Amino acid sequence: MTREPAAAQPQRASFAQTLRAVGASFFGVRGSSAHARDARQLHPLHVIVAGLLLAACFVLVLIFIVRAVVGA
């Protein structure tokens, strides 16, 4: 019996790479080739956590800006 080699698994992206990909997606500057690569490499749980973290940071920055402008 001969064993066929298992299909090569794409290397998973690190959490920092996931943060970069999600951050670029927030601004809408993701290219189609990067999107295809990310679909193969990014871990779904990392994407969810990164999205929540970046959304929370975005809201906090908006609150800070509003408070600075209003002077509260």
N, CA and C atoms as an extended XYZ file, in Angstrom:
216
Properties=species:S:1:pos:R:3:atomname:S:1:resname:S:1:resid:I:1 pbc="F F F"
N         0.831       -1.173        0.000 N   MET     1
C         0.000        0.000        0.000 CA  MET     1
C         0.880        1.242        0.000 C   MET     1
N         0.485        2.176       -0.807 N   THR     2
C         1.213        3.438       -0.817 CA  THR     2
C         0.319        4.526       -0.244 C   THR     2
N         0.931        5.344        0.523 N   ARG     3
C         0.185        6.449        1.143 CA  ARG     3
C         0.454        7.711        0.349 C   ARG     3
N        -0.628        8.392        0.035 N   GLU     4
C        -0.479        9.666       -0.654 CA  GLU     4
C        -0.226       10.752        0.383 C   GLU     4
N         0.632       11.704        0.044 N   PRO     5
C         0.897       12.777        1.007 CA  PRO     5
C        -0.364       13.594        1.252 C   PRO     5
N        -0.513       13.974        2.490 N   ALA     6
C        -1.667       14.790        2.862 CA  ALA     6
C        -1.577       16.141        2.164 C   ALA     6
N        -2.710       16.706        1.895 N   ALA     7
C        -2.738       18.019        1.261 CA  ALA     7
C        -2.042       19.025        2.173 C   ALA     7
N        -1.230       19.842        1.575 N   ALA     8
C        -0.467       20.823        2.348 CA  ALA     8
C        -1.424       21.844        2.953 C   ALA     8
N        -1.366       21.976        4.247 N   GLN     9
C        -2.189       22.950        4.950 CA  GLN     9
C        -1.531       24.322        4.813 C   GLN     9
N        -2.311       25.350        4.487 N   PRO    10
C        -1.709       26.680        4.439 CA  PRO    10
C        -1.293       27.112        5.837 C   PRO    10
N        -0.205       27.826        5.900 N   GLN    11
C         0.286       28.282        7.194 CA  GLN    11
C        -0.683       29.309        7.763 C   GLN    11
N        -1.019       29.147        9.041 N   ARG    12
C        -1.940       30.056        9.703 CA  ARG    12
C        -1.254       31.388        9.986 C   ARG    12
N        -2.025       32.452        9.865 N   ALA    13
C        -1.507       33.787       10.137 CA  ALA    13
C        -1.412       34.013       11.635 C   ALA    13
N        -0.462       34.838       12.037 N   SER    14
C        -0.326       35.170       13.449 CA  SER    14
C        -1.423       36.162       13.837 C   SER    14
N        -1.571       36.398       15.150 N   PHE    15
C        -2.592       37.337       15.602 CA  PHE    15
C        -2.267       38.750       15.133 C   PHE    15
N        -0.982       39.095       15.064 N   ALA    16
C        -0.595       40.423       14.581 CA  ALA    16
C        -0.981       40.598       13.107 C   ALA    16
N        -0.801       39.566       12.310 N   GLN    17
C        -1.212       39.619       10.905 CA  GLN    17
C        -2.730       39.739       10.796 C   GLN    17
N        -3.434       39.076       11.696 N   THR    18
C        -4.892       39.172       11.715 CA  THR    18
C        -5.327       40.587       12.062 C   THR    18
N        -4.672       41.200       13.056 N   LEU    19
C        -4.988       42.588       13.414 CA  LEU    19
C        -4.766       43.521       12.224 C   LEU    19
N        -3.676       43.309       11.513 N   ARG    20
C        -3.377       44.142       10.347 CA  ARG    20
C        -4.452       43.974        9.266 C   ARG    20
N        -4.857       42.738        9.021 N   ALA    21
C        -5.872       42.466        7.997 CA  ALA    21
C        -7.222       43.062        8.381 C   ALA    21
N        -7.612       42.914        9.647 N   VAL    22
C        -8.891       43.452       10.100 CA  VAL    22
C        -8.841       44.978       10.104 C   VAL    22
N        -7.715       45.551       10.515 N   GLY    23
C        -7.572       47.003       10.494 CA  GLY    23
C        -7.680       47.564        9.087 C   GLY    23
N        -7.069       46.908        8.127 N   ALA    24
C        -7.178       47.348        6.734 CA  ALA    24
C        -8.615       47.205        6.236 C   ALA    24
N        -9.299       46.184        6.698 N   SER    25
C       -10.699       45.993        6.305 CA  SER    25
C       -11.591       47.085        6.875 C   SER    25
N       -11.255       47.590        8.058 N   PHE    26
C       -12.038       48.685        8.643 CA  PHE    26
C       -12.015       49.905        7.730 C   PHE    26
N       -10.889       50.133        7.067 N   PHE    27
C       -10.759       51.290        6.190 CA  PHE    27
C       -11.116       50.976        4.744 C   PHE    27
N       -11.378       49.723        4.452 N   GLY    28
C       -11.793       49.332        3.102 CA  GLY    28
C       -10.671       49.336        2.087 C   GLY    28
N        -9.470       49.032        2.521 N   VAL    29
C        -8.329       49.053        1.604 CA  VAL    29
C        -7.774       47.649        1.348 C   VAL    29
N        -8.624       46.649        1.402 N   ARG    30
C        -8.198       45.273        1.156 CA  ARG    30
C        -8.300       44.973       -0.325 C   ARG    30
N        -7.237       44.457       -0.911 N   GLY    31
C        -7.260       44.034       -2.300 CA  GLY    31
C        -7.831       42.630       -2.427 C   GLY    31
N        -8.215       42.264       -3.635 N   SER    32
C        -8.826       40.947       -3.829 CA  SER    32
C        -7.824       39.819       -3.607 C   SER    32
N        -6.561       40.039       -3.988 N   SER    33
C        -5.560       38.991       -3.765 CA  SER    33
C        -5.287       38.816       -2.271 C   SER    33
N        -5.261       39.921       -1.530 N   ALA    34
C        -5.059       39.833       -0.082 CA  ALA    34
C        -6.262       39.171        0.576 C   ALA    34
N        -7.451       39.454        0.067 N   HIS    35
C        -8.659       38.838        0.627 CA  HIS    35
C        -8.631       37.332        0.414 C   HIS    35
N        -8.228       36.890       -0.755 N   ALA    36
C        -8.156       35.453       -1.042 CA  ALA    36
C        -7.107       34.781       -0.163 C   ALA    36
N        -5.971       35.425        0.022 N   ARG    37
C        -4.917       34.870        0.875 CA  ARG    37
C        -5.393       34.788        2.323 C   ARG    37
N        -6.064       35.850        2.783 N   ASP    38
C        -6.555       35.868        4.158 CA  ASP    38
C        -7.620       34.812        4.391 C   ASP    38
N        -8.436       34.545        3.389 N   ALA    39
C        -9.472       33.525        3.538 CA  ALA    39
C        -8.861       32.156        3.792 C   ALA    39
N        -7.671       31.925        3.285 N   ARG    40
C        -6.992       30.645        3.502 CA  ARG    40
C        -6.201       30.611        4.799 C   ARG    40
N        -5.690       31.752        5.253 N   GLN    41
C        -4.738       31.758        6.357 CA  GLN    41
C        -5.303       32.203        7.703 C   GLN    41
N        -6.261       33.101        7.708 N   LEU    42
C        -6.730       33.667        8.970 CA  LEU    42
C        -7.604       32.686        9.728 C   LEU    42
N        -7.429       32.673       11.026 N   HIS    43
C        -8.225       31.822       11.905 CA  HIS    43
C        -9.495       32.598       12.267 C   HIS    43
N       -10.678       32.011       12.088 N   PRO    44
C       -11.925       32.745       12.325 CA  PRO    44
C       -12.051       33.338       13.735 C   PRO    44
N       -11.612       32.618       14.742 N   LEU    45
C       -11.687       33.138       16.105 CA  LEU    45
C       -10.805       34.376       16.263 C   LEU    45
N        -9.625       34.362       15.657 N   HIS    46
C        -8.737       35.528       15.714 CA  HIS    46
C        -9.384       36.728       15.034 C   HIS    46
N       -10.089       36.496       13.934 N   VAL    47
C       -10.747       37.590       13.222 CA  VAL    47
C       -11.838       38.207       14.099 C   VAL    47
N       -12.610       37.379       14.781 N   ILE    48
C       -13.676       37.879       15.647 CA  ILE    48
C       -13.099       38.690       16.798 C   ILE    48
N       -12.075       38.153       17.454 N   VAL    49
C       -11.459       38.861       18.585 CA  VAL    49
C       -10.818       40.164       18.113 C   VAL    49
N       -10.113       40.130       16.992 N   ALA    50
C        -9.482       41.347       16.472 CA  ALA    50
C       -10.530       42.385       16.087 C   ALA    50
N       -11.620       41.950       15.498 N   GLY    51
C       -12.691       42.876       15.139 CA  GLY    51
C       -13.304       43.539       16.350 C   GLY    51
N       -13.536       42.766       17.395 N   LEU    52
C       -14.097       43.331       18.621 CA  LEU    52
C       -13.130       44.311       19.278 C   LEU    52
N       -11.850       43.950       19.319 N   LEU    53
C       -10.845       44.847       19.912 CA  LEU    53
C       -10.728       46.151       19.136 C   LEU    53
N       -10.653       46.051       17.813 N   LEU    54
C       -10.508       47.263       17.009 CA  LEU    54
C       -11.778       48.107       17.034 C   LEU    54
N       -12.936       47.477       17.092 N   ALA    55
C       -14.185       48.235       17.195 CA  ALA    55
C       -14.248       48.977       18.530 C   ALA    55
N       -13.819       48.323       19.609 N   ALA    56
C       -13.799       48.969       20.923 CA  ALA    56
C       -12.821       50.144       20.920 C   ALA    56
N       -11.658       49.969       20.318 N   CYS    57
C       -10.689       51.069       20.229 CA  CYS    57
C       -11.257       52.223       19.411 C   CYS    57
N       -11.950       51.909       18.327 N   PHE    58
C       -12.556       52.937       17.491 CA  PHE    58
C       -13.589       53.740       18.277 C   PHE    58
N       -14.431       53.074       19.033 N   VAL    59
C       -15.452       53.755       19.834 CA  VAL    59
C       -14.787       54.620       20.899 C   VAL    59
N       -13.754       54.106       21.556 N   LEU    60
C       -13.060       54.892       22.576 CA  LEU    60
C       -12.402       56.129       21.987 C   LEU    60
N       -11.828       56.010       20.814 N   VAL    61
C       -11.221       57.170       20.147 CA  VAL    61
C       -12.293       58.195       19.809 C   VAL    61
N       -13.448       57.743       19.322 N   LEU    62
C       -14.537       58.675       19.014 CA  LEU    62
C       -15.020       59.391       20.274 C   LEU    62
N       -15.149       58.669       21.361 N   ILE    63
C       -15.569       59.284       22.624 CA  ILE    63
C       -14.547       60.325       23.066 C   ILE    63
N       -13.272       60.001       22.958 N   PHE    64
C       -12.214       60.941       23.329 CA  PHE    64
C       -12.269       62.203       22.475 C   PHE    64
N       -12.464       62.029       21.171 N   ILE    65
C       -12.524       63.193       20.264 CA  ILE    65
C       -13.717       64.063       20.606 C   ILE    65
N       -14.866       63.460       20.815 N   VAL    66
C       -16.081       64.226       21.143 CA  VAL    66
C       -15.896       64.981       22.450 C   VAL    66
N       -15.344       64.338       23.452 N   ARG    67
C       -15.134       65.007       24.739 CA  ARG    67
C       -14.125       66.151       24.602 C   ARG    67
N       -13.117       65.968       23.770 N   ALA    68
C       -12.125       67.022       23.577 CA  ALA    68
C       -12.733       68.215       22.839 C   ALA    68
N       -13.598       67.963       21.876 N   VAL    69
C       -14.205       69.047       21.125 CA  VAL    69
C       -15.266       69.767       21.948 C   VAL    69
N       -16.074       69.022       22.657 N   VAL    70
C       -17.143       69.615       23.442 CA  VAL    70
C       -16.582       70.294       24.692 C   VAL    70
N       -15.489       69.769       25.202 N   GLY    71
C       -14.868       70.354       26.385 CA  GLY    71
C       -15.455       69.860       27.689 C   GLY    71
N       -15.986       68.671       27.664 N   ALA    72
C       -16.599       68.132       28.872 CA  ALA    72
C       -15.560       67.530       29.787 C   ALA    72
